[in-house]
Amino acid sequence: MGGNVDWKVPILGGEQMYQALKRLGRTTELVVYPDEYHEFNVPSHIKDRLERDLAWYAHFVKGESNSRPPGALTKP
């Protein structure tokens, strides 16, 4: 996840990681938030990012089978 105008951590690094994981056949997802910098300002983007974080932890860390898989959220 990242903003498309983040100059501190450009999204290019995330795109490269996404492509590498896809080639290895790993479950992966790339979410790019439009017009966001390093710290998000749009409330809907902040909410979406937090929901994605919680879904990832519930699915991969806690192993909750009733949780939404990380890709099940709507795109920003």
N, C-alpha and C positions, 0 to 999 in steps of 0.2 A: 504494500500500500504506500502510496505517496502522492504528493502534489505535482502537477506537471510543470510548475514554475518554481520548484524548490532548488535554490542555488547552493544550499548547505550540503544536501544529499540528493544529487540529481537522480531522476527516475531511471536514467540509463542503467545504473547498477542493478536496480530491481528488475528491469527488463532482461538484462543478461542472466540474472539468477533464474528468472522465470523460464527462459529458453533452455537453460542447462537442466533444470529439473524436469521439464517436459520431455527433453531428449532421453533422460534417464527413466522415463515412465513413472515419475512420482506424481502424486496428487498435488497440484499447485494451482494458484490463481493469482492474477495480477489485477490490482485495482488502482486506477489512476484517477485522482480527483481533479477536475478542471479548475483552473484559476486559483489553485491553493499553493501556498508556500510551505516552509518547513513546519510552521505552526498553523493549524487550520483555523479559519475564521467563520466559515459558513456553518450555521448550527446543524443543518441536515447532514453535512459531511462529517461533523464531529460525532453525531449520533450514529451514523452508519459505521464509522470506523470503530467505535466502542462496541457496537453490536457484533461486528465481525470478530473483534478480539475475543469477546466473551464466547461466541460460537466456536472459535478455534480451540480455546482452552477447554470448553466443555467436551468437545468431540475428541481431541487428541491427547489432552492431559488427563482429564477426569474419566474419559472413556464412557461418557453418558450416551447410551443408545437412543434415548428419546430427544437428544439435542439436534438442532438443525445442523446438517453438514455445512462447513464453511462456505461453499459455493451456493447455498440455497437463498442467500439474501439478495435483494434487488440491487441492481447497479446504481451508483450515484448519478 
